[in-house]
Amino acid sequence: MGPGAGAVREVIEAAHTRVIDEVVDQIETGLLIVRRGKDSTPERAEPGVIAARFRHYESRDGQPLPHDHLVLSVKVHRTDGRWGTLHTRTRFIEQ
């Protein structure tokens, strides 16, 4: 590693983390659709999601490749305050 390589890595990793945080925020506040009722009617879920994020620094063949895996819970709060299941067939609701 040359001079400044550690600083460059820190800047890249900070930008990587910031972008992932922004994407999770967008998912939480606008993209979660929950099923409701016997017909699985889609509706927006309340903001918030349970998620786990795992960071890796290499590809499967050992090459440098910083990336994260994000696992979302399928359970979210509906607008009535009860827990519901994410609607996996619908991604957006017409407004």
N, C-alpha and C positions, 0 to 999 in steps of 0.2 A: 504494500500500500504506500502510495506517495503522500507527500505533505497535504494536509487538508482533506484526505479521503474520509476520515471519521466525521468531519464537519459536513461534507457533502452527503454522507449517508444519513446524518441526523436531519438535514433539511428535507431530503427525499422521504424519509420515514414520517416526518411531521406532516408533510403535504399529503401523503398516502392516508394517514390517520384522519386528517381533517376532511378529506373527500369521503371517506367511509362514514364518518359521523354525519356529514350532510345527507348522504344517501339514506342512512337509517332514519334521520329526522324526516325526510320526505316520505318514507314508507310509513312512519308512525302517524304523520299528520294528514296524509291524503290518499294513501294507496291501500289501506287495509279495508277489505270488504268482508263483512260477516254474514253468515247465513241466519235467517230468522223464520220461524214457523215451519209447518209441515211441508210447505212447498219450497223451502230453502230460498226464500225471497232475499235478494242481496240488499244490504244497506251499509253505509259507512260505519265503521267501528269507531269507538271513542279513541282519541289519541293515546298511544302507549303500546308497547309490545315487549314481550319477554324474549330476549335474544342472547345467544352466546357467540362470541367472536374468537376465532383461533388464527393466530398469525404464524405464517411459515416464511422462511427466507430462501428456500431452494426449491427447484423443480424436482421431479421424481428422479431425474438422472444426475442430480447433484449440482446443477448449474444455478447461479444466483438468480432468484426470481421471487422477490418479496410479494406476498399476496396473503389475503385473509379469506377465511371461510366464515360465513355467517349463517347460523342456524336460528330460525324463528319458531317460536311456539305457535301452534295452530289455535290456541285459545286466546281470545281477546274480549274486551268488554264491549257489549252492545250499548246502544244509546239508552236503553232502559236500565242500565246498570248491572245486568246479568251477564254471565260469561256465555260466549258463543264460539262457534268454530269458524275459522277463516273460510271464505267462499273461494275455493280453488278454481272454479270454472269462470269466474268473473274477475276482471282486473279493474274496471272503471265503472262508475255509475254516471249516467247522463245527468247533467245539471240543468 
